[in-house]
Amino acid sequence: MSNVPNAPVQRPGVIVLSLQEALWPKLEKIGSNLSNGSTTGFKGHVTQTREVKYNAAGRNSILYVDTRSSIDFSQGPLNETSNEFDVAISGSGFLSFKSATDGVVYSRDGQLGINDKGVVVNILGDPLLNESGSAITVPVNAKSISIAQDGTVAADGTQLDKIGLKDFSDKNTLNYIGQRYFKTDERGTAVLDPRLMQGFIEGSNRNAVNEVLNLVEIARSFENAQKLLDEDAKRQSKAINVSPTPA
């Protein structure tokens, strides 16, 4: 009968496996960041891998690796387009749109235009909303459109409406739903000092070179984890094959 005490519940191999599993969502987020490196108004994902200790009653501590993801809302570069309908936000805030499928949504993508009814819309055809939550319209035959820093929209020198710029104290409530849109149950508050720039768009806040370096780091972490896993498997195999010492 063996005199070896009860082995710990947790083995190194289990921790390594959890690390490899945690790398997959990190890889997915980096892939998304890379593919959206040139997407207007895109906000990238940031992932963090951490070691977690779980204490079970009557058992040894169990370690595993967990990955958490969040959205980086930092400012992207402002690129001039000279298109009078393009508008970029410098600083805080989100443009509000009325989606046919998702209701009121928020975005930093200010690539705008007008439809045949004079409604100001984005590239998806969804109306841009004013401060009261209604669609903004301009005369279809207007010769010039101006958008002031505070969001005031004018046609041929006549003020028509004002863009409703919203912000959120807790941006963790904003869920990315695709199409450069964020959705939340929070109502948001009006931006007190809006800074809109006509003839500009905001680029993605992700840097392709940095994302490639992150991919290399993940590949190295996965390889190192696999080496540890192989070494642990060899150690266990050697322990199983050791013959008991004769009495």
C-alpha positions, 0 to 999 in steps of 0.5 A: 500500500502506498505511503504517498499522501493524497495528491493535490487536486490540481496538476500543472497540466490542468493550469496549462490547459486552462491557459491555452484555452484562455488564449483563444478568445484573446486571439479572436479579439486580436483578429477582430482588431486587425480586420477593423484596422481601417474601419471608421470609428472602430473601437478595439478590444483589449484582453487581459489574462490573469491567474485565479485561485479558487479555494475549495473546502477540504481541498487544496487551492485550485489555480486556473487562467481566466481571460477578460475582455473590454472595449478601448474607447480611446480617441482614434486619428482624425482624417480629413476627407473634405466631404461636407457630410462627414463629421468626426468627434474630437473628444467624448460622445457618440452620434445617435442613429435610429436603426430599423432593427435595433432601435436607437444605437450609438456610433463614432462613425460619422460618414454621413449623407442625405437620402432622397427625402433630405434625411441625414443618414449614415452609410447604412441608411439609418437616420442621424438623430437630433437632441430630441431624438428625431431625424435631422432633415435638410433641403435636398436642393441645398447648395451648401451644408455646414456642421458647427463644432457644437453640432448645429446643422445649417443649409445655405446659411440657415440653421436647421437643427442640432446633432444630438451627441450622447455620452455615458458615465459608465461605458461598460454598459455599451455593448458592441452589436456590429456594424460599428454600433453600440447598444445600451439600456442607459439613456446617456447624457448630452455632451456639454462641450461637443467638438465636432469636426466637419469634413473629417472622419475618425479612424480606428484606434487600433494599430496594425503593427501592435496587433501583429506583435500581440499575435506573436506574443500569443503564439509564443505563450501557446508554444511555451504552454505546450512545452510545459504540458508535454513535460508534465505528461512525460513526468507523469508517465515516468512516475507511473512506470517506476517499479515499486522497490522490493521489500 
